Amino acid sequence: MDRFQEMQVFVRVAERSSFTLAADDLQMPRATVTNMIKRLEARLNCRLLERTTRQVRVTQEGQYFYRRCLQILSDVEDTERTFLEKNPSGLLRVNLQGTLASHFVTPYLGDFTRRYPNIRLHIGEDDRLIDLVREGVDCVLRAGTLHDSTLIARPLAYMPQVTVASPDYLETNGTPKTLEQLANHRAIAYNPHGNGEQTTLDFRVNQQLTEVTLPASLIVNGADLYTGAALAGLGIIQVPRYRIEQQLQQKQLLEILPQTPPPPMPVSALMTHNRQLSSRTRVFVDWLVERFSAV
């Protein structure tokens, strides 16, 4: 085993805080990963990782070695990228927000796999903002404003949004014609953490953002639940138009306050700051840019 591979293995164990998860990511036997780390520590004559029955922690010496390894590996990857860009290969782990994936990504994956037959995709689906490093993910696709400064975002699109409610809800509570008339209404809260008794709706008034806080009749943590709750007449929601186009056409949901629409929702590919992008990640993100440019 060469020193370059030992560095790759150490970096993955440090980021995943697990020998088992690192072995899965690298597609190596766990025993091989363990032995490589032992040989590395023996050669350096210092402990890089503290092992317990529940987790693996990086020592102070390990933190320094980790930073140096990242730089070395990035330099090597950057040097090789000129040659590898033409034919990227290997495992690419991505995580997609469900409704975005079903509308704009999954139906077209055949195009990506034909272009890059040597890339093996591992796709997960989630609404929450996952920890890319600890969960071993190369790239995520998300809608909404980026709040995590440890990530870099590649903007893909801005999705028009609408404010809607069901006919039953509006018949019972009245159809608001102005923002002031929202005072007697309820909204459905979309919150992955499942807390909060109120939720805020955003409106554009004369090109300025105006926020209106309403009591939350229900808190959900998934896009389908969010739409489903509105269809059930439980309150007002704000949602990208593409997601409910069919329900609007069938008048299962009705747009309200169209004169003051919500601001468009940004869609981004998110990646970690701590390393150069692999050629696999780079071509996938470029493909996403191409896909969303056709929206």
C-alpha positions as a printed Julia matrix, in Angstrom:
295×3 Matrix{Float64}:
   0.0    0.0     0.0
   1.5    3.4    -0.98
   1.53   6.53    1.14
  -0.89   8.34   -1.17
  -3.53   5.67   -0.58
  -2.88   5.79    3.17
  -3.57   9.51    3.09
  -6.82   8.94    1.18
  -7.93   6.33    3.71
  -6.98   8.48    6.71
  -8.88  11.51    5.33
 -12.02   9.44    4.75
 -11.89   7.88    8.25
 -11.36  11.31    9.81
 -14.3   12.82    7.91
 -16.67   9.94    8.51
 -15.6    9.36   12.15
 -15.91   5.66   11.38
 -13.71   2.88   10.0
 -16.77   0.99    8.76
 -18.3    3.93    6.87
 -14.94   4.88    5.41
 -14.43   1.3     4.21
 -17.87   1.34    2.58
 -17.13   4.64    0.84
 -13.77   3.41   -0.42
 -15.11  -0.06   -1.22
 -12.38  -1.72    0.8
 -12.55  -4.37    3.54
 -12.79  -2.8     6.99
  -9.79  -4.81    8.13
  -7.7   -3.32    5.32
  -8.66   0.21    6.37
  -7.83  -0.55   10.01
  -4.45  -2.05    9.14
  -3.53   0.87    6.88
  -4.23   3.36    9.68
  -2.19   1.26   12.12
   0.76   1.17    9.72
   0.47   4.9     9.11
   0.48   5.68   12.84
   3.39   3.31   13.39
   5.44   4.95   10.65
   4.67   8.45   11.96
   5.16   7.29   15.55
   2.06   9.14   16.79
  -1.62   8.56   17.38
  -3.77  10.2    14.7
  -7.16   8.8    15.74
  -8.72   8.03   19.12
 -10.94   4.94   18.94
 -13.82   4.21   21.28
 -16.64   1.7    21.03
 -18.96   4.43   19.73
 -16.9    6.79   17.63
 -13.55   7.75   16.15
 -12.08  11.16   16.99
  -9.14  12.93   15.38
  -6.28  13.82   17.75
  -4.47  17.16   17.71
  -1.69  15.59   15.67
  -4.31  14.02   13.45
  -5.91  17.43   12.78
  -2.58  18.8    11.54
  -1.95  15.71    9.42
  -5.51  15.88    8.05
  -5.04  19.46    6.85
  -1.73  18.59    5.2
  -3.24  15.51    3.55
  -6.1   17.58    2.13
  -3.63  19.96    0.54
  -1.48  17.18   -0.9
  -4.45  15.22   -2.23
  -5.95  18.38   -3.73
  -2.66  19.18   -5.49
  -2.48  15.68   -6.93
  -6.11  15.74   -8.04
  -5.6   19.16   -9.62
  -2.56  17.9   -11.5
  -4.42  14.85  -12.79
  -7.64  16.67  -13.59
  -6.48  17.77  -17.03
  -6.32  14.12  -18.04
  -9.26  12.78  -16.04
 -11.86  15.36  -17.12
 -12.16  13.61  -20.47
 -13.2   10.31  -18.91
 -14.21  10.66  -15.22
 -14.86   7.42  -13.38
 -15.65   5.99   -9.96
 -18.42   6.32   -7.39
 -20.32   9.62   -7.09
 -22.58  10.09   -4.07
 -25.28  12.74   -4.47
 -28.31  13.67   -2.4
 -31.36  15.23   -4.05
 -34.44  16.99   -2.75
 -37.31  14.72   -3.74
 -39.63  16.92   -5.8
 -36.75  18.64   -7.58
 -35.32  15.23   -8.45
 -38.6   13.8    -9.75
 -39.3   16.82  -11.97
 -35.89  17.89  -13.23
 -33.26  15.19  -12.62
 -34.42  11.57  -12.46
 -36.24  11.51  -15.83
 -33.03  12.62  -17.55
 -30.4   10.53  -15.74
 -30.1    8.27  -18.78
 -28.48  11.19  -20.59
 -25.89  11.59  -17.83
 -25.05   7.88  -17.68
 -24.65   7.73  -21.45
 -22.24  10.65  -21.36
 -20.25   9.29  -18.42
 -20.57   5.5   -18.46
 -17.68   5.02  -16.03
 -19.34   7.0   -13.23
 -21.41   4.93  -10.79
 -24.13   6.99   -9.14
 -25.31   6.52   -5.57
 -28.4    8.73   -5.11
 -30.12   9.56   -1.84
 -33.3   11.59   -1.3
 -33.79  14.07    1.52
 -35.32  17.43    2.4
 -32.97  18.18    5.3
 -29.58  19.82    4.78
 -27.23  16.92    5.42
 -23.62  17.01    6.63
 -21.77  16.29    3.39
 -18.46  15.39    5.03
 -19.75  13.14    7.79
 -22.27  11.42    5.53
 -19.81  10.93    2.69
 -21.79  12.86    0.06
 -20.1   14.7    -2.82
 -22.94  17.02   -3.85
 -26.5   17.88   -2.82
 -29.34  19.54   -4.72
 -31.5   21.85   -2.61
 -34.05  24.63   -2.94
 -33.97  27.64   -0.64
 -31.49  30.16    0.71
 -28.06  28.89    1.74
 -27.3   29.54    5.42
 -24.34  27.19    5.96
 -21.12  29.14    5.32
 -19.07  25.92    5.27
 -20.63  25.03    1.89
 -20.25  26.52   -1.55
 -23.3   26.87   -3.78
 -23.57  26.71   -7.56
 -26.82  28.52   -8.49
 -28.96  26.51  -10.9
 -32.31  28.26  -11.19
 -34.88  30.55   -9.57
 -38.29  28.91   -9.34
 -41.42  31.13   -9.4
 -43.55  30.63   -6.29
 -47.25  31.08   -5.55
 -49.38  31.51   -2.45
 -52.25  29.0    -2.45
 -54.97  27.4    -0.39
 -57.74  24.9    -1.06
 -61.26  25.95   -2.13
 -62.66  24.47    1.1
 -60.28  26.5     3.24
 -61.09  29.73    1.37
 -64.82  29.08    1.51
 -64.62  28.68    5.29
 -62.15  31.48    6.04
 -62.62  33.88    3.15
 -60.29  34.79    0.31
 -57.79  37.5     1.35
 -57.47  40.36   -1.13
 -54.73  42.26    0.72
 -51.9   41.34    3.08
 -53.79  43.01    5.93
 -56.65  40.54    5.45
 -54.29  37.65    6.26
 -54.59  38.53    9.94
 -57.44  36.06   10.45
 -55.85  33.21    8.51
 -53.66  30.22    9.29
 -50.64  28.84    7.43
 -48.97  25.46    7.29
 -45.39  25.51    8.55
 -42.63  23.74    6.63
 -39.91  23.03    9.17
 -37.51  20.05    9.05
 -36.95  20.42   12.8
 -40.65  20.19   13.6
 -40.92  23.13   15.99
 -42.49  26.59   16.09
 -46.05  27.75   16.64
 -45.89  30.39   13.89
 -44.63  30.57   10.34
 -43.63  33.44    8.09
 -44.87  34.0     4.54
 -42.91  36.25    2.17
 -44.42  38.67   -0.34
 -43.01  41.15   -2.83
 -44.63  44.57   -2.51
 -43.28  47.2    -4.94
 -40.1   45.13   -5.33
 -39.61  45.07   -1.56
 -39.8   41.96    0.59
 -42.63  41.97    3.14
 -42.97  39.25    5.77
 -46.27  38.23    7.32
 -46.28  35.95   10.37
 -49.27  33.65   10.81
 -50.17  30.97   13.35
 -49.17  27.51   12.2
 -52.11  25.13   11.96
 -49.72  22.23   11.27
 -45.95  21.67   11.07
 -44.55  19.33    8.42
 -41.04  18.33    7.37
 -41.58  17.1     3.81
 -42.6   18.68    0.49
 -45.36  16.16   -0.21
 -46.78  16.58    3.28
 -46.74  20.34    2.81
 -48.83  20.17   -0.36
 -51.05  17.43    1.06
 -51.91  19.51    4.11
 -52.98  22.41    1.88
 -55.13  20.09   -0.24
 -56.78  18.92    2.99
 -57.83  22.51    3.72
 -55.54  23.02    6.73
 -54.1   26.39    5.75
 -52.15  28.57    3.33
 -48.83  27.55    1.8
 -46.2   29.12   -0.43
 -44.65  26.7    -2.88
 -42.8   26.65   -6.22
 -45.38  26.73   -8.98
 -43.98  23.7   -10.83
 -44.76  21.52   -7.83
 -48.52  22.15   -7.88
 -49.19  23.0   -11.53
 -51.59  20.08  -11.89
 -53.53  20.95   -8.73
 -53.85  24.55   -9.95
 -55.17  23.44  -13.32
 -57.69  21.14  -11.65
 -58.61  23.9    -9.15
 -57.76  21.69   -6.21
 -55.64  24.62   -5.03
 -56.31  28.29   -5.78
 -53.77  31.08   -6.01
 -54.32  34.01   -3.67
 -52.74  37.48   -3.56
 -51.23  37.15   -7.07
 -50.48  40.89   -7.09
 -47.9   40.36   -4.31
 -46.24  37.02   -5.18
 -43.53  35.4    -3.06
 -39.94  35.9    -4.23
 -38.64  33.13   -6.48
 -36.97  30.2    -4.73
 -33.26  29.65   -5.52
 -32.13  26.14   -6.47
 -28.47  25.29   -5.92
 -25.96  22.49   -6.03
 -24.07  22.49   -2.72
 -20.55  21.21   -2.16
 -18.01  21.34    0.63
 -15.27  23.96    0.88
 -12.54  21.71    2.2
 -11.25  20.14   -1.0
 -10.94  20.48   -4.74
 -13.92  19.12   -6.63
 -13.4   15.7    -8.13
 -13.89  15.41  -11.88
 -16.99  13.25  -11.15
 -18.58  16.01   -9.07
 -17.59  18.7   -11.53
 -19.21  17.04  -14.55
 -22.37  16.2   -12.56
 -22.79  19.8   -11.41
 -22.15  21.05  -14.94
 -24.83  18.63  -16.12
 -27.25  19.99  -13.51
 -26.57  23.52  -14.75
 -27.4   22.36  -18.27
 -30.58  20.62  -17.1
 -31.95  23.57  -15.17
 -31.08  26.03  -17.93
 -33.76  24.26  -19.96
 -36.44  24.93  -17.3
